[in-house]
């Protein structure tokens, strides 16, 4: 069983649409990170959220950490083709080890 | 060179071969990691080194053997691999392994195919 479940697994949308990606667990995490990975590259960190209920914004991306620190969401407004990639969440468990979700593959069509 | 580099970028090997993956970080970090990324599966942490000492072995089969000669270099020695070991192997580094808001910087990975 996976510690972190991401949904949806795949998402194909038109440029300009909004979307939300979810990262859920039954476990409490010390912090949670979101990464984007492009083909042929390693994951690149987008944001780290630490406090329950925390909301962080990065241009058109909004990240939220659940109040109980068990889940997180990533919302993209007015998606652009440059947003295409694999989005990964990673939760820090027991201040010790990061567990990754299996990712959401996003394709934004022009 | 900047960031985290990995060589080779692609590797095809037979089950009886011995090969090594190399990772080098130019960030002055003290912790380095090996991850395995398979299709449709989460990124799996394999090994963690902090100040050249192995601090984590995530039940990895002995056919994978890591080596960390200094804080800037990390190797993964491969021998008698199985086809199911085919995957993208990612190296990462961070300042330390203190956790919390520690940022890991990933290399581009080595795409391994075992025939």
Interface residues (C-beta under 8 A of the other chain):
Chain A: X2 X4 X9 X30 X31 X40 X41 X42 X43 X44 X45 X48 X50 X88 X90 X92 X95 X96 X97 X98 X99 X100 X101 X102 X103
Chain B: X4 X40 X41 X42 X43 X44 X45 X56 X90 X91 X92 X99 X100 X101 X103 X104 X105 X106 X107 X108 X109
